């Protein structure tokens, strides 16, 4: 278990020291791109309105929709801002509820590229806590309970919690881990 904790600790260090800083540049680019799209939509597109009006022809549907959207944003920017702030505040509030945190953590685990990383980070939290508790002389069942509670991902924590009772009833620890589906086969083999 200690070796598994060391391995996952290295992966966790790798993620935090290399992966997270590498995401800063794409986030800045996306933010700047969205800002430019907003400026084009709110300020530049309305200036073409008089040009299009002088054409006396019917504009294509996509142009009409774009100009309508632009006009809406320009005329109701305060309302749009309030709706966006309200949605963000609502999402942050919902994330603090048990159900919201569970659903957001489940969604994070299903993300195409980041999901496995979030899974490994949660496994790292579990194994580090468990290794520390076991090396401190705490019996397996209480150590497993405490380590499962220390996992930050609510979805994984909920899948681990019923397995504590299996270990308490005498089932092998590795079988409980295997049935949870949280731990990889290699990790289960290491525990065997």
Buried (B, 14 or more C-beta within 10 A) or exposed (E): BBEBBEBBBEBBEEBEEEEEEEEEEEEEEEEEEEEEEEEEBBEEBBEEEEEBEEEEEEEEEEEEEBBEEBBEBBEEEEEEEEEEEEEEEEEEEEEEEEEBBBBBBBEBBEEEEBBEBBBBBBBBBBBBBBBBBBEEEBEBBEBBBBBBEBBEBBBBBBBBBEBBEBBBEEEEBBBBBBBBEBBBEEBBEBBE
